[in-house]
Amino acid sequence: MTATDRRPRRAGASRLVAVVPVRVALSVALVAWVTLVAGPGAGQSTAQTVSLASLRVRGPVARAAVQRVMEASLDAYRRCHADRVAERGRLAGELHVRVHVEANGEPIAASVDWSNVGDRPLDRCVTQATEAWRLPESDAATLVSFTLRVGQGAPTGAERDVTAVIADEGREDAHLPESARNTQPTSGRARAQAVRRTWAPVDNGLRVVGPLSEGRVARTLRARSAPLRACVAVPHTGSGDPIPWPVLLSLQVGANGRVNQEPVVQVAGAPPGVLACIAAVLRETRFPTAAGETQVLARFQAVPRS
């Protein structure tokens, strides 16, 4: 082949090389235009920012019914996540949620038992969205636990359970049991007189799902009345006379008789240290052994003594 024969081919190659940069430039411009129009999140499915990773149902309500409510609630959970991302930036990880559903289909005592996302406002928003569920009525209570996976990539927070959440509330409570203290005592400060309260079960306020009988659960909780009364004996901090505190407890008791998940404690009007103290007493409570797990929901009143 002569030099003359090779020249056209070199010219064709030159034209090809010249075209490639033009195509690359056009592609870059097109990507930039799409990003400008669609926003920085283009190409990422917002539907996948929050997904259901696991679901467990114990009780008479069918799993399929719970699954339908969960799927209908995913948009609310996604809004929770999107609102927090807009304020904080990237949030990713898992939240383990537990909720007790009454026989009338209304949830109570929802809680985030564990999370590695690192955002407590997100925990609260998810809890509120869960308590908005409405399930079919049944003949007994149902316990639902599930895991939400949010965001993408590595978790944005450290592993965190309910114990750590309670401990972060920041209240002086040196008078509480050692395991319930969340701050160091302040020296040189006079402590106000504690208001003594009763600790009494509410009529028809005990619900038990599992092999343990209501009678055995009631006797076990009654035996812990003294330390629980000590938990609610704290100084009055508000204006006016002290008022009764309604108390709601949600426990999961393992077959070995031990509380195997962090207790959910709600005491309307009480300071955080009281909740920490009650949770500590319940963690140390030993129920009778049984053939499997038992879910307990119990209501009490802590009434000021005259």
Phi, psi and omega in degrees: 000132182275167178299326180296323180293330184278339185301314181301323181294320177296325179293318178298319178298323179296318179296322180295313179299325181290328182286323185302310178302325179297316180295319178299316180298319179295321179296315179299318180296321181294316178299317179297320180293318179297318180297321180294319183284314187270344179097168185294343181267008182300141180091348178256132182281114178295336180295339182264002180290334175224127180218158179274118182267327179203156180212132177228133182233127175233114182142184187285340181289132183294144179301322181299322179293318178294319180301318180296318179294320178300313181297323178290336182269351184300325178298321178295318177295323179294323177295320176304312182293315182298319179297319181288324177296320179298329181270323188252335190104197187303135174224127182213155178141204181231149174235126176262119188245141177231139180215137177261125182251122180291168180299336179279002177090001181262131181281146171219163175057042173286144181205151169268106185281336182203143179203147170236022178279321177084036179215103183292324174301326176294318177304314183294320180295318178296320178298315180296320179295325179290321180288353175272357177302154169223113182253164178298149176292152180214184182267001179199173180285159180228138176256127179240131172231140182209162179240127174258134174254123184240149176067191181224150178091194184294151176303144183265358180223171175280158176300135188214128177244183185297327179302316180292325179297314179297318184293341181275357185291336171073071178223142175289122185210048181294344180280354182274166175304153186306317184290349182254356182289139178237358174216165175276145179297145179265121183284150175079008181251127180286136181267134180291158180294130180287144175269117179281140183227154172282166173225097188234136177291147177276139178304132181057028183261012181246127176234131182230127177238113180139188186287336178289141179277158178299323181298317180291322178294316181299318180295321180294316180291324179297325180291344180260013184299320184298307178295330178289324173297322178296326180296322185269002177271086182229159179298146177280128184249344183271181176271154181080187182282151176299145180243160177298148176250118171285136184239134176235125180241136175232121185232147168244117184255127180282173179298335180277002178088000180263148174288112190260003170224156180301127180299144172266121184236125175235122178227103184295123176092351183271151176290159184302328181299329178293316178299318179297319180295313180298316179299321179295318179296318181292324178298328183271357181283140179244118178267166174298150175289156183210181184281348181190193182283150178230133175261131183238131171236122185225140178244139178224170172235133174250098189257131178300138178274140181279000000 
